Amino acid sequence: MRFKASAGSGSGSLGERAPRAPMLTGPRPLLPPHSRGLGSATATPPRGVAQVSRSPATPPSSTPVSGPREGGRGLCVAYFLRRQRRRQQQQQQQQQLRLHPAHRLLLLGMAGYLSETDFVMVEEGFSTRDLLEELTLGASQATTDEVAAFFVADLGAVVRKHFCFLKCLPRVRPFYAVKCNSSLGVLKVLAELGLGFSCANKHPLLKPLLPDLHPHCSKESPLTNVPSDRHDPAEMELVQRIGVPASKIIYANPCKQIAHIKYAAKHGVRLLSFDNEIELAKVVKSHPSARMVLCIATDDSHSLSRLSFKFGASLKSCRHLLENAKKSHVEVVGVSFHIGSDCPDPQAYAQSIADARLVFEIGAELGHRMHILDLGGGFPGVEGTKVRFEEITSVINSALDLYFPEDCGVDILAKLGRYYVTSAFTLAISIIAKREVLLDQPSREEENSSAPKTIVYHLHEGVYGIFNSVLFDNTCPTPILQKKPSTEQPLYSSSLWGPAVDGCDCVAEGLWLPQLHVGDWLVFEHMGAYTVGMGSRLGETQTCRVTYAMSRLAWEALRGQLLPAEQDEDAEGVCKPLSCGWEITDTLCVGPVFTPASIM
């Protein structure tokens, strides 16, 4: 059964099906708004570009192009030659846009979300590690404001991950899960890349960060006049304040507060998810024009973070929910699922896609215009996991071709968080306290003997904040010393603890480290997921400073000034870890490039 959705009215916002454009032979190019009229005589030039027009005081000559006058034939030939050359240039430009982006990346202009003032430009020959060392040195020498922890974020790594995703999943439109990391630099660079945003409104929003986030928004703009009431949804508000339109926002929390539903209705966010009758009733009452996506349960028994026990409708209940939605005059436009985080079994995606196909058929049978498939998240954010990202995407592509072929009229999206930001953030944190503890409590006669000891180091952050992955993901963070110890330097049994006054705030133990001192700095890599905005300093809410960095090559690629050299079609597009010293011609793996301007 095919799921060709009928043409609907509206401007093509999220959750609305607009008439489909004719299929092109090549991939969709990434075009800024002002370039959509390329080759049109009525196209409006971009802002800031002068428009040349003929002065009304000098009307065009009435001399015919051809005629009996001397030189008329030459003028005619010259005119048609110029016209032919112009036509050829336009055809070449359009043909270049249709080239497979794996061979040539073409980004035409920027949307204006990110500027050079938002990050530190790392020049050729330097890396984020050099920047981190410079910042730790400055923090150590500071005499006024004490800085005990901060992040360095490589925005170039985020860009790199995006291109790798488009290469591996060319049919899938990426949306970013804001709850994973809501730092402004990440949101701006992802908005610049054309991503949509999935909001759940779980994190508090720091109001001082809100004013004038988008350079194109005046103080009178509705984007800068979003009410600052503390009950307003943080994530939707923050994303809209940087200039992202409501058509690129999904309210994907299956347990929604009524106030948040009303906020979404007021600010034009129409695509919402549900998995039970109570959520459906809340939306019917507070947001009757919403377009709903039914979230189904999956087999996440192998996932590190299981979600099916908390979210998702069983396949047996889907028909009942779809019937109730039809009776309530609420249109269900798609199906979503989430297999959980770090699932080692890629076949879980294939099974979930097959289940979604079944629900699509039920919805189409009941008269719903089903045209959105949401693959959720769960993609690994670092290298070295049990299942490589490329293995997962290979299974997904095969399942999509089987159950949702390209001509079925279904738009496919995914909500990614860890994948984009985990490896981009590095944490530098200082030791704030230190003590030696005897491993075995000696008797009074043995107190002065050389009993085995372990060194306990206390850090500025613990498991109730930045290192929460120790509790939720059962990880053991491994510190990196700023200075590599010599082979002759003795190592001691050590453990790292947070600042909380309890016995559970253990960050890492069983470590063998050289003798460290209060004020020394430790470095932790891959700290971008569910860390920024968390704080655990003795019960206070702290936000560590984030320094954003990007190499000049990455910035110029983002601006569209560099075109990577064409690669051999047989060459393997291996996605290597990216630092600010990346070589753009060697590391960019680009697939079909398009922007999720909206889900038609």
Wavefront OBJ file of the C-alpha trace (Angstrom):
o trace
v 0.000 0.000 0.000
v 1.375 3.422 -0.913
v 0.958 6.442 1.324
v 0.627 9.248 -1.214
v -0.887 12.045 0.826
v -3.417 14.271 -0.834
v -2.505 17.902 -1.405
v -3.494 20.072 1.497
v -3.791 23.764 2.070
v -1.326 25.803 4.047
v 2.216 26.965 3.678
v 3.933 23.656 4.249
v 4.509 23.877 7.991
v 5.456 20.913 10.123
v 2.700 18.370 10.249
v 0.982 19.728 7.115
v 1.159 17.988 3.819
v 1.656 20.356 0.893
v 1.605 19.421 -2.799
v 4.762 17.557 -3.639
v 7.150 19.128 -6.091
v 8.181 17.175 -9.202
v 10.932 14.675 -8.531
v 14.408 15.811 -9.594
v 17.154 13.597 -10.921
v 19.678 14.807 -8.370
v 19.666 15.517 -4.644
v 18.083 18.639 -3.295
v 20.642 21.437 -2.943
v 21.046 23.414 0.244
v 19.762 26.830 -0.774
v 19.295 29.956 1.299
v 15.922 31.691 1.065
v 17.192 34.332 -1.350
v 18.510 31.815 -3.879
v 15.283 29.927 -4.439
v 14.512 32.170 -7.385
v 17.767 31.364 -9.154
v 17.436 32.082 -12.823
v 14.115 33.867 -12.452
v 13.715 37.357 -13.824
v 11.579 38.327 -10.845
v 13.823 36.883 -8.157
v 14.388 39.283 -5.264
v 18.066 39.861 -4.481
v 19.279 39.044 -0.971
v 19.385 41.737 1.650
v 22.490 43.839 1.397
v 22.951 43.188 -2.331
v 22.387 46.207 -4.524
v 19.786 45.863 -7.248
v 20.871 47.464 -10.508
v 18.031 48.970 -12.506
v 17.802 51.189 -15.546
v 17.333 54.823 -14.727
v 13.889 56.122 -15.743
v 15.523 59.251 -17.152
v 17.303 57.225 -19.838
v 14.741 55.068 -21.632
v 15.986 52.173 -23.699
v 16.902 52.932 -27.244
v 14.195 52.429 -29.836
v 16.731 51.340 -32.416
v 15.765 47.888 -33.686
v 18.120 45.030 -32.997
v 18.177 44.079 -36.635
v 17.212 45.943 -39.740
v 18.541 47.743 -42.744
v 20.777 49.995 -40.659
v 24.497 49.307 -40.812
v 25.667 47.070 -37.992
v 22.171 45.817 -37.192
v 23.009 42.200 -37.994
v 26.116 42.388 -35.807
v 24.074 43.739 -32.896
v 21.577 40.925 -33.349
v 24.277 38.247 -33.316
v 25.987 39.791 -30.264
v 22.694 39.957 -28.411
v 21.866 36.299 -29.002
v 25.429 35.232 -28.167
v 25.228 37.015 -24.834
v 21.835 35.456 -24.177
v 23.117 32.000 -25.086
v 26.167 32.377 -22.822
v 23.943 33.516 -19.966
v 21.689 30.521 -20.496
v 24.657 28.147 -20.553
v 26.008 29.634 -17.321
v 22.641 29.148 -15.628
v 22.420 25.565 -16.874
v 25.962 24.843 -15.675
v 25.172 26.334 -12.285
v 21.992 24.293 -11.951
v 23.824 21.171 -13.117
v 26.523 21.816 -10.516
v 23.844 21.961 -7.837
v 22.650 18.533 -8.944
v 26.094 16.968 -8.545
v 26.215 14.372 -5.800
v 27.492 16.211 -2.708
v 29.777 13.263 -1.889
v 31.934 14.702 -4.665
v 31.307 18.423 -4.221
v 29.867 20.385 -1.317
v 28.070 23.575 -2.162
v 26.608 25.756 0.546
v 25.142 28.973 -0.791
v 25.262 31.620 1.897
v 24.283 31.479 5.566
v 21.030 32.060 7.375
v 22.600 34.382 9.948
v 22.208 32.321 13.114
v 25.961 32.030 13.756
v 28.604 34.739 13.453
v 32.341 34.939 14.058
v 31.730 36.671 17.384
v 30.083 33.513 18.751
v 33.261 31.425 18.882
v 37.057 31.492 18.986
v 38.624 31.103 15.569
v 41.392 28.490 15.742
v 43.947 29.119 13.035
v 45.773 26.485 11.039
v 48.396 24.604 13.037
v 46.490 24.857 16.332
v 43.777 22.728 17.910
v 41.173 22.853 20.644
v 43.669 21.212 23.002
v 45.948 24.235 22.601
v 43.010 26.494 23.400
v 42.097 24.393 26.426
v 45.639 24.562 27.815
v 45.653 28.323 27.378
v 42.330 28.657 29.188
v 43.401 26.445 32.097
v 46.585 28.473 32.461
v 44.557 31.666 32.561
v 42.125 30.191 35.089
v 45.000 29.065 37.316
v 46.511 32.547 37.305
v 43.209 34.356 37.862
v 43.119 36.320 41.096
v 39.516 37.554 41.047
v 36.878 35.149 39.751
v 37.656 31.550 40.581
v 37.013 29.212 37.651
v 37.029 25.572 38.717
v 35.435 23.953 35.646
v 34.665 24.892 32.050
v 33.933 23.335 28.665
v 35.623 23.778 25.309
v 33.234 22.972 22.458
v 34.502 22.235 18.953
v 31.668 23.427 16.710
v 33.580 22.091 13.726
v 33.022 18.594 15.105
v 29.274 19.247 15.124
v 29.422 20.324 11.478
v 31.450 17.240 10.684
v 28.916 14.932 12.330
v 26.120 16.537 10.336
v 27.783 15.869 6.991
v 28.515 12.291 8.035
v 24.861 11.775 8.966
v 23.650 13.080 5.605
v 26.049 10.758 3.835
v 24.916 7.673 5.739
v 21.172 8.449 5.856
v 20.410 10.501 2.742
v 16.630 10.063 3.040
v 16.380 11.110 6.685
v 15.920 14.692 7.853
v 17.760 15.334 11.130
v 16.130 17.097 14.061
v 18.146 17.970 17.149
v 16.962 16.899 20.620
v 17.424 20.139 22.548
v 17.242 18.421 25.950
v 20.616 16.767 25.263
v 22.571 20.022 25.174
v 20.843 23.386 24.987
v 23.957 25.567 24.807
v 23.549 28.509 22.456
v 26.570 27.748 20.299
v 25.274 24.273 19.488
v 21.770 25.516 18.718
v 23.073 28.260 16.457
v 25.407 26.081 14.406
v 22.737 23.409 13.978
v 20.189 26.031 12.959
v 22.748 27.301 10.455
v 23.019 23.783 9.058
v 19.253 23.684 8.571
v 18.241 21.215 11.279
v 14.851 21.134 12.890
v 14.519 20.996 16.677
v 12.776 18.512 18.942
v 11.737 20.128 22.220
v 10.692 18.449 25.452
v 10.907 21.377 27.906
v 12.672 19.537 30.690
v 15.510 21.915 31.500
v 15.365 25.321 33.219
v 16.206 28.296 31.067
v 18.581 31.030 32.188
v 16.743 34.251 31.367
v 19.887 36.452 31.118
v 20.870 34.461 28.017
v 17.665 35.257 26.166
v 17.721 38.914 25.026
v 18.864 39.667 21.483
v 20.020 36.173 20.603
v 19.296 36.556 16.911
v 21.062 39.402 15.081
v 18.131 39.892 12.694
v 15.574 40.320 15.479
v 14.825 43.851 16.584
v 13.576 44.660 20.055
v 10.075 44.962 18.599
v 10.278 41.530 16.985
v 7.906 38.929 18.425
v 10.900 36.620 18.742
v 12.453 38.932 21.337
v 9.182 39.603 23.103
v 8.455 36.024 24.093
v 6.987 36.225 27.611
v 9.564 35.528 30.287
v 7.051 33.902 32.602
v 8.688 31.072 34.502
v 5.981 28.629 33.405
v 6.785 29.084 29.717
v 8.436 26.082 28.063
v 12.169 26.606 28.150
v 13.299 24.740 25.045
v 10.686 25.986 22.593
v 11.223 29.519 23.823
v 14.993 29.326 23.530
v 14.925 27.851 20.023
v 12.476 30.489 18.800
v 14.510 33.258 20.382
v 17.496 32.467 18.170
v 15.247 32.822 15.137
v 14.104 29.272 14.348
v 10.572 29.281 12.872
v 7.814 27.257 14.484
v 7.542 25.123 11.336
v 10.885 23.502 12.235
v 9.997 22.650 15.842
v 8.499 19.421 17.173
v 7.011 19.211 20.656
v 7.973 15.598 21.263
v 7.372 15.108 24.976
v 4.773 12.324 25.398
v 3.900 13.663 28.893
v 2.981 17.270 28.233
v 1.863 19.935 30.677
v -1.308 21.725 29.639
v 0.450 25.092 29.943
v 3.110 23.890 27.532
v 0.507 22.661 25.049
v -1.133 26.094 25.129
v 2.260 27.699 24.621
v 2.843 25.543 21.540
v -0.576 26.492 20.164
v 0.052 30.195 20.753
v 3.463 30.167 19.087
v 2.605 28.079 16.039
v 4.170 24.737 17.001
v 1.724 22.264 15.486
v 3.463 18.890 15.464
v 3.028 17.025 18.769
v 3.356 13.403 19.868
v 1.046 11.208 21.943
v 0.796 7.584 23.053
v -2.402 7.351 25.125
v -5.959 8.668 25.368
v -5.233 11.119 28.181
v -2.553 12.915 26.164
v -4.887 12.974 23.176
v -7.680 14.519 25.258
v -5.355 17.240 26.573
v -4.346 18.184 23.044
v -7.953 18.156 21.793
v -8.882 20.654 24.500
v -5.834 22.947 24.397
v -4.511 22.661 20.825
v -7.263 21.400 18.471
v -5.323 22.349 15.328
v -2.330 20.205 16.273
v -0.982 17.515 13.963
v -0.296 14.416 16.020
v 2.361 11.724 15.729
v 1.590 8.406 17.402
v 4.530 7.104 19.437
v 4.686 3.299 19.458
v 6.555 1.016 21.857
v 9.604 -0.892 20.651
v 11.726 -3.807 21.747
v 14.505 -1.978 23.600
v 15.558 -4.899 25.778
v 19.156 -4.551 24.594
v 19.415 -0.765 24.991
v 21.453 0.894 27.710
v 18.644 3.335 28.470
v 15.251 1.651 28.084
v 12.178 3.774 27.380
v 9.415 1.361 26.362
v 8.269 0.773 29.954
v 7.553 4.499 30.243
v 6.592 5.687 26.745
v 4.998 4.241 23.635
v 1.688 2.647 22.694
v 1.503 -1.082 22.103
v 0.589 -2.266 18.621
v -2.672 -3.699 19.987
v -3.805 -0.275 21.219
v -2.876 1.692 18.092
v -6.142 1.103 16.220
v -8.178 2.220 19.237
v -6.107 5.397 19.611
v -6.350 6.201 15.911
v -10.127 5.690 15.984
v -10.477 8.015 18.984
v -8.367 10.636 17.244
v -10.625 10.420 14.194
v -13.744 10.812 16.343
v -12.169 13.843 18.043
v -11.355 15.406 14.645
v -7.644 15.333 15.391
v -5.473 14.406 12.450
v -2.719 11.894 13.061
v -0.003 12.479 10.471
v 2.646 9.943 11.372
v 4.317 7.410 13.619
v 7.377 7.698 15.842
v 9.438 5.348 17.976
v 12.611 5.367 20.067
v 14.626 2.216 20.661
v 16.590 3.704 23.573
v 20.166 4.877 23.870
v 23.195 2.901 22.721
v 21.291 -0.111 21.453
v 23.805 -2.786 20.342
v 21.277 -4.513 18.064
v 20.679 -2.622 14.778
v 17.858 -5.018 13.909
v 15.762 -3.244 16.538
v 15.459 -0.372 14.059
v 14.344 -2.725 11.293
v 11.670 -4.295 13.502
v 10.425 -0.877 14.629
v 10.209 0.346 11.026
v 8.196 -2.761 10.139
v 5.856 -2.081 13.086
v 5.480 1.521 11.958
v 4.456 0.328 8.491
v 1.637 -1.674 10.073
v 0.412 1.383 11.995
v 0.629 3.461 8.806
v -1.714 1.023 7.085
v -4.185 1.169 9.981
v -4.116 4.967 9.948
v -4.585 5.171 6.196
v -7.500 2.734 6.467
v -9.184 5.030 9.012
v -8.691 8.110 6.841
v -5.654 9.730 8.471
v -3.138 11.390 6.166
v -0.065 9.484 7.336
v 3.093 10.973 5.876
v 5.701 11.314 8.664
v 7.941 8.555 10.025
v 10.079 9.508 13.028
v 12.992 7.135 13.702
v 13.767 8.691 17.085
v 17.334 8.681 18.354
v 19.708 6.344 20.136
v 22.586 6.767 17.688
v 26.082 6.529 19.227
v 27.925 9.781 19.775
v 31.490 8.446 19.933
v 33.672 5.992 18.082
v 34.469 2.597 19.569
v 30.925 1.517 20.447
v 29.810 -2.097 20.082
v 27.968 -1.264 16.870
v 29.352 1.337 14.491
v 27.147 4.143 13.254
v 27.592 2.958 9.669
v 26.292 -0.517 10.577
v 23.155 0.949 12.122
v 22.456 3.212 9.163
v 22.954 0.351 6.731
v 20.201 -1.635 8.461
v 17.942 1.427 8.556
v 18.391 2.156 4.853
v 17.545 -1.429 3.932
v 14.423 -1.387 6.103
v 13.298 1.951 4.681
v 13.710 0.704 1.120
v 11.627 -2.353 1.988
v 8.790 -0.798 4.000
v 8.863 2.875 2.929
v 10.291 3.134 -0.606
v 11.229 6.538 -1.964
v 8.035 7.004 -3.982
v 5.650 6.301 -1.086
v 5.215 9.968 -0.158
v 6.457 9.596 3.419
v 8.868 12.098 4.979
v 11.395 10.442 7.272
v 13.067 12.207 10.161
v 15.197 11.349 13.186
v 15.732 13.109 16.510
v 19.411 13.058 17.448
v 21.100 14.391 20.556
v 24.151 12.460 21.710
v 25.249 11.839 18.136
v 25.856 15.524 17.446
v 27.371 16.815 20.675
v 29.007 14.042 22.726
v 32.443 14.140 21.136
v 32.396 17.906 20.534
v 32.701 18.931 24.200
v 35.775 18.597 26.416
v 35.622 19.349 30.138
v 38.472 20.865 32.139
v 37.995 20.656 35.896
v 40.280 21.433 38.814
v 40.969 19.559 42.026
v 39.495 21.475 44.966
v 40.486 19.125 47.807
v 42.682 16.117 48.509
v 43.192 13.620 51.287
v 44.822 10.266 51.881
v 42.725 7.366 53.141
v 43.945 4.063 54.531
v 42.572 1.117 52.577
v 42.332 -1.031 55.717
v 41.625 0.470 59.099
v 44.695 -0.449 61.218
v 44.703 -1.143 64.908
v 46.022 1.474 67.317
v 49.393 -0.289 67.442
v 49.668 -0.253 63.628
v 48.658 3.386 63.047
v 52.223 4.468 62.402
v 53.020 1.567 60.109
v 53.151 1.892 56.345
v 49.626 0.614 55.682
v 48.388 0.797 52.057
v 46.692 4.097 51.224
v 44.545 5.557 48.479
v 44.359 9.204 47.494
v 40.919 10.804 47.275
v 40.604 13.871 45.034
v 37.531 16.089 45.238
v 36.363 17.872 42.085
v 34.197 20.893 41.493
v 31.459 18.727 39.906
v 30.038 15.294 40.669
v 27.459 12.668 39.723
v 24.522 14.942 40.566
v 25.580 17.317 37.824
v 28.035 17.096 34.963
v 29.045 13.490 35.727
v 25.454 12.219 35.909
v 26.314 9.563 33.308
v 27.929 7.592 36.148
v 24.472 7.099 37.651
v 22.326 6.835 34.525
v 24.655 5.198 31.993
v 26.903 3.249 34.376
v 30.039 4.819 32.908
v 33.438 5.405 34.483
v 34.956 8.667 33.230
v 38.681 8.478 32.589
v 40.668 11.653 33.269
v 43.475 12.909 31.065
v 46.384 14.659 32.725
v 47.518 17.928 31.241
v 51.140 16.924 31.634
v 52.124 13.396 30.729
v 53.876 11.831 33.759
v 57.356 10.440 33.348
v 57.913 6.703 33.487
v 59.920 7.149 36.683
v 57.079 8.945 38.465
v 55.283 6.624 40.945
v 51.564 5.958 40.571
v 49.103 5.801 43.462
v 45.712 4.218 43.898
v 43.288 7.106 43.450
v 39.612 7.984 43.207
v 37.667 11.072 42.132
v 34.733 12.415 44.114
v 32.287 15.267 43.657
v 31.530 18.068 46.110
v 28.299 16.600 47.514
v 28.359 15.660 51.181
v 27.320 12.019 50.831
v 28.869 8.659 50.032
v 27.364 8.302 46.556
v 29.099 11.171 44.773
v 31.911 8.999 43.411
v 32.937 9.981 39.886
v 35.631 7.349 39.301
v 37.622 4.887 41.388
v 40.285 2.277 40.860
v 42.524 4.799 39.091
v 46.308 4.845 39.210
v 47.523 8.424 39.029
v 50.706 10.290 39.894
v 50.756 12.590 42.895
v 48.413 15.502 42.124
v 47.761 18.692 44.043
v 44.919 21.075 44.760
v 44.557 23.386 41.781
v 45.741 20.832 39.215
v 43.503 20.360 36.199
v 42.006 17.170 34.811
v 40.560 16.848 31.310
v 37.592 14.673 30.318
v 36.690 14.100 26.676
v 33.292 13.256 25.118
v 31.359 15.329 27.639
v 28.757 16.976 25.411
v 25.615 14.961 26.209
v 23.432 15.824 29.209
v 26.158 17.824 30.926
v 25.815 21.498 30.012
v 23.508 23.276 32.432
v 23.833 20.609 35.119
v 25.324 21.629 38.453
v 26.037 19.868 41.744
v 28.181 22.155 43.859
v 26.805 21.425 47.328
v 23.218 21.585 46.177
v 23.550 24.813 44.191
v 22.661 25.113 40.518
v 25.809 26.000 38.602
v 26.404 26.446 34.904
v 29.935 25.881 33.672
v 31.247 28.341 31.151
v 31.436 27.084 27.567
v 34.103 28.367 25.172
v 33.165 27.636 21.565
v 35.851 27.085 18.959
v 35.986 26.376 15.256
v 38.813 26.129 12.768
v 38.952 28.633 9.950
v 38.602 25.826 7.422
v 35.420 24.609 9.101
v 34.046 28.142 9.235
v 34.776 28.793 5.582
v 33.181 25.476 4.655
v 30.090 26.455 6.639
v 29.991 29.786 4.840
v 30.296 28.057 1.487
v 33.660 29.533 0.526
v 35.452 26.192 0.173
v 34.594 23.336 -2.141
v 36.262 20.048 -1.176
v 38.209 18.372 -3.933
v 36.343 15.660 -5.746
v 37.043 12.228 -4.352
v 37.358 8.904 -6.068
v 33.995 7.179 -6.168
v 35.620 3.969 -4.938
v 37.243 5.677 -1.964
v 35.762 4.795 1.401
v 34.132 7.701 3.190
v 35.389 6.961 6.666
v 34.251 9.428 9.302
v 37.273 10.264 11.419
v 37.228 12.194 14.700
v 37.448 15.905 14.109
v 39.468 18.553 15.874
v 39.888 22.185 15.023
v 42.944 21.233 13.002
v 40.928 19.122 10.557
v 41.797 18.933 6.888
v 38.595 19.641 5.051
v 39.587 17.888 1.841
v 40.421 14.681 3.674
v 37.739 14.364 6.308
v 34.499 15.709 4.887
v 32.094 12.885 4.048
v 29.071 14.497 2.473
v 25.879 12.879 1.333
v 22.832 14.360 -0.378
v 22.466 17.800 1.162
v 19.080 19.336 1.892
v 17.539 21.365 4.687
v 14.419 20.420 6.626
v 12.784 23.775 5.925
v 9.557 22.089 6.924
v 8.009 18.691 6.640
v 5.627 19.021 3.752
l 1 2 3 4 5 6 7 8 9 10 11 12 13 14 15 16 17 18 19 20 21 22 23 24 25 26 27 28 29 30 31 32 33 34 35 36 37 38 39 40 41 42 43 44 45 46 47 48 49 50 51 52 53 54 55 56 57 58 59 60 61 62 63 64 65 66 67 68 69 70 71 72 73 74 75 76 77 78 79 80 81 82 83 84 85 86 87 88 89 90 91 92 93 94 95 96 97 98 99 100 101 102 103 104 105 106 107 108 109 110 111 112 113 114 115 116 117 118 119 120 121 122 123 124 125 126 127 128 129 130 131 132 133 134 135 136 137 138 139 140 141 142 143 144 145 146 147 148 149 150 151 152 153 154 155 156 157 158 159 160 161 162 163 164 165 166 167 168 169 170 171 172 173 174 175 176 177 178 179 180 181 182 183 184 185 186 187 188 189 190 191 192 193 194 195 196 197 198 199 200 201 202 203 204 205 206 207 208 209 210 211 212 213 214 215 216 217 218 219 220 221 222 223 224 225 226 227 228 229 230 231 232 233 234 235 236 237 238 239 240 241 242 243 244 245 246 247 248 249 250 251 252 253 254 255 256 257 258 259 260 261 262 263 264 265 266 267 268 269 270 271 272 273 274 275 276 277 278 279 280 281 282 283 284 285 286 287 288 289 290 291 292 293 294 295 296 297 298 299 300 301 302 303 304 305 306 307 308 309 310 311 312 313 314 315 316 317 318 319 320 321 322 323 324 325 326 327 328 329 330 331 332 333 334 335 336 337 338 339 340 341 342 343 344 345 346 347 348 349 350 351 352 353 354 355 356 357 358 359 360 361 362 363 364 365 366 367 368 369 370 371 372 373 374 375 376 377 378 379 380 381 382 383 384 385 386 387 388 389 390 391 392 393 394 395 396 397 398 399 400 401 402 403 404 405 406 407 408 409 410 411 412 413 414 415 416 417 418 419 420 421 422 423 424 425 426 427 428 429 430 431 432 433 434 435 436 437 438 439 440 441 442 443 444 445 446 447 448 449 450 451 452 453 454 455 456 457 458 459 460 461 462 463 464 465 466 467 468 469 470 471 472 473 474 475 476 477 478 479 480 481 482 483 484 485 486 487 488 489 490 491 492 493 494 495 496 497 498 499 500 501 502 503 504 505 506 507 508 509 510 511 512 513 514 515 516 517 518 519 520 521 522 523 524 525 526 527 528 529 530 531 532 533 534 535 536 537 538 539 540 541 542 543 544 545 546 547 548 549 550 551 552 553 554 555 556 557 558 559 560 561 562 563 564 565 566 567 568 569 570 571 572 573 574 575 576 577 578 579 580 581 582 583 584 585 586 587 588 589 590 591 592 593 594 595 596 597 598 599 600
